[in-house]
Amino acid sequence: MSKLAIHGGTPVRTAPFPERPLFGPAELAALEEVLNSRRWTSAPYVFGGDLSLSKVHTLGERFAQYHGCRFGLPVGSGTDSLQIAYAAAGLGPGDEVIMPPNTFIATATPALNLGAVPVFVDVDPETLCLDPDAVEAAVTERTRMLVPLHLGGYPADMDRLMEIAAKHDLMVVADACHAAGTEWRSGKVAGLSHLSCFSFQQDKQITSGEGGIVITDDDALYDQCYMLHNDGRGLREQSGQFVVQGWNFRMSEFQAAVLLAQFERMPDLIHHKNRNAEVVAAGLAEIGGIGWPKPDERIGLQSLVYPRLRYHQEAFDGLPADAFAGALRAEGIPCGAGAGWVLYRHPLFAESRFLFPSSKGIDYTKVHCPNAENAGGRWLALPQEVMLADETAMADLVEAVAKVKANRAELL
């Protein structure tokens, strides 16, 4: 009989991995408290103007401080957070905004909604984060903003990107939806941008199903974000007037209640996943051909949301990544090997299906980012629950990789 489980052998692991989203009595108690309070919206009027009574306001303060910033504005989704941040930072019609192509559509559509033009540039093949050299080469007189994505919690090279931004007088709005808690040098990476945006969608580090937050250390940017998310209403003496064009992007008190409970356990979860990542790294180093993205001494903790392993196909005699992932799943280790997003190949861009006209003059079929395009087959994706398991599960992961590699001839 075959040794590999995919061909009838005994799998390495049969025990389940933790279920997500995680929750417990704290979330249930928090929801009940909001129900009984009768204050379900975060609109200021239900608190008599005293926002310190609002769970949304409390969440904003705590989340921002954790990331080394003074201001946090919870909103309805990660997409909302990006649209508010882009608008607050001054992005408008005809402006160019540089971003990676291997990101979710929500990094790009808020720019389109504001009449701006997404400019896709290539990524570092070893990290899949923005390549600073490609960024600098793409800057024009119309460039207004850089949007680094900290993919999977692995931080983009913020040293270089902030230097480029300062040199060309550009705003930096980070898509930090994967990077809650990720550290760069001596602090949190999200605190380095002018604004950073997070998602609390179900697959993220902590979650309320949907939700997002913008953080910043800049008073004026925060004020602008607040007005934009609260129907364009002014602040302080103008609080009853509509002073800018805005949206109702407020987070509910229910969402904030759940997130405050989840936030309390977030640091422990991040440390747990990082300890597991070290165990996996040591085991995979002995096997060879597969491992985490390249190490960088500037990186401290990583959030390890959508964790991914670099797969060197030549070390497996040419075995395709999707075949390897299928064999690993059969051994009881959840794993995928999709190519990921390359946005300019989707019909929205490739066929110019724009609701607003700002990008209609650009032929996105002429855009090519080889490193992003060739990422398929070079990476394996692990669901977050794998890294939330115990050390025994990490040993099973390493054993399963070794088993598939040793018996790869069965798959070739």
Secondary structure, DSSP 8 states (H G I E B T S, - for coil): --SSGGGT---S--S----SS---HHHHHHHHHHHHHT--S--GGGGTT-GGG-HHHHHHHHHHHHTT-SEEEEES-HHHHHHHHHHHTT--TT-EEEE-SSS-GGGTHHHHHTT-EEEE--B-TTT-SB-HHHHHHH--TTEEEE--B-GGG----HHHHHHHHHHHT-EEEEE-TT-TT-EETTEEGGGGSSEEEEE-STTSSS-SSS-EEEEES-HHHHHHHHHHHBTTB--GGGTTSB-S---B-B--HHHHHHHHHHHHHHHHHHHHHHHHHHHHHHHHHHH-SEESS---TTB-----SS-EEEE-GGGGTT--HHHHHHHHHHTT---B------GGGSHHHHTT--SSGGGTT--GGG---HHHHTTTTSEEE--HHHHTS-HHHHHHHHHHHHHHHHTGGGT-
